[in-house]
Amino acid sequence: MSDPLLSVRDLWVSFTTYSQTSQVLKGVDLDVPARSQIALVGESGSGKSVTMKAIMGLLRTPPARISRGQIFYDGRDLLAMSERDRVALRGTAMSMIFQDPMTSLNPVFTVGDQLGTILKYADRRLKRPRGRAERIARVHEVLGQVRMRDPERVARSYPIQLSGGMRQRVLIAMALLSEPKLLIADEPGTALDVTTQAQILKLLKDLVVERGLALLMITHNLGVVRETCSHVYVMNQGVVVEQGSTADLFAAPREEYTRSLIAAVPRLTGGTRYGTREAAR
Amino acid sequence: MSRPLLEIVNLSKSFPVRNAFGFTKTEVRAVKNVSFTIGRGEVYGLAGESGSGKSTVARMIMGLTEPTSGEILLDGENIAGGKHSHGRKVQMVFQNPGSSLNPRRTIGQSIAVPLAAHGQPSADRRRRIAELLDMVQLPAAYAQRYPHELSGGQKQRVAIARALAVMPKLLVLDEPTSALDVSVQARVIDLLVDLGRQLDLTFLFISHDLSLMRNFAQKIGVLYLGEIVETGDTAAVFENPRHDYTRLLLASVPVVSAEEEAMRPAIPLIDGEMPTAEQLLALRLQGQQQNQN
């Protein structure tokens, strides 16, 4: 029986503003086994982003306060370790793919510069010796891994010279630089066109499987969950209301909330009747 | 009587591309010979991705952009000349209610703007605002609130109320629910369908969400690089897409059930990847040329 790579236990988070305190997470439990694809799905305000930020250590405290709970990564409690150890893990053992490619990339540096800098600091944190030439080689290698046709040219480009889909690929490359074991993706591809989103999701899924990574996907799109993940956690108002394998959950949701969430998705096959009953009369 | 509410005939729009000195270099043809008609009380869906020209078509119908050529007939009257008298007949609901409502105006003040612009006597305005809020199922007291006090769905209801203020015949909906959660989206669409029945409205629904379009629009036009590549009854187009681009769009939609999955057309992968629209169309062209040889 091996422990999961990431495990969140009874996590409580509250936010304090002025005199008001609101409990945003109320005892969240979550497991991400190694080499698995897990989705955390919920509507706005459900607490999925706060959960993700707590895992990555990106919550600003205050206003946030983690009042109870543990987050284990590879058996070590992230909430109990020193800030220094925590920082060493971030971006290296676990890394994040952000949602919006335009705001996550610096417009005045080339893609190669930005990836190189990130790698340089990651190397420094992990005390990995790596020369400049090796660093550039690694950047080109990772850009190749996200299926860029001409990695050298992409590395020389500024973000504005790339299409939306290519920028999203750069962000994926950024997350892969230090060969993490856990990838956390925040609504990947939501800012993109459907056809581009389909390409990005396919790429992400292929990468995770072929490199043996674990994926935690945060999304509000149930279709995306079904396409990419094997296990789902459904969140509502700070609690996980239901979890299960993707196939089971979509075929037979147990909770009323999950059922209503799935029912609200319009179907490609048609059949959704819009308009309230009173008006139809 | 049988005359369609909106007829668009060979509509084109080119934008000049200028070099650094302000001289015109070339043109971008954003919309190329687009024609379609919307019957009274119908919902027409215009599907397309970014750069397809769908927003340019909407802006021309609204009179915000002047067409290069072509006709836009509303109730048989050509409105392509840039006259603003048709503002009473056509109104628009924008994508992001957070930015289309003025944060420093109360909801009531925002709704009063089109009333004042179209000459509604001010004595009557308060009653009309309450009536409009009631139409979109918001309490009349919301007129005193500011946009930041409302949720996304409520703000979009206000935007709909504002669009309905001048009793238009055609409502242009530009991605009206893409910023909303699915459950909220369902309620906003419910509301639009109800209002359409009550007020005899016609909708032009612009979106990239094909699943929603399947359930909301009776007819659909698929725009790709400024051209309508496929058009017809929504059910027919979805069940039997003929153009490669439509097939690619349908194949790209993430779905939630096995029945939907079975309905998505199969798309040939290129190097193990989903092809882009250009790649797929180029591949098809190659195949056709080989067949001819």
Interface residues (C-beta under 8 A of the other chain):
Chain A: E43 S44 R147 G164 G165 D193 V194 T195 T196 Q197 A198 Q199 L201 K202 L203 D206 H220 N221 L222 G223 V224 R226 E227 F250 S260 L261 I262 A264 V265 P266 R267 L268 T269 G270 G271 T272 Y274 G275 T276 A279 A280
Chain B: E49 S50 G152 D181 V182 S183 Q185 A186 I189 D190 L192 V193 D194 R197 Q198 H208 D209 L210 S211 L212 R214 N215 F216 T234 A235 F238 L248 L249 L250 A251 S252 V253 P254 V255 V256 S257 E259 E260 M263 R264 D271 G272 E273 M274 T276 A277
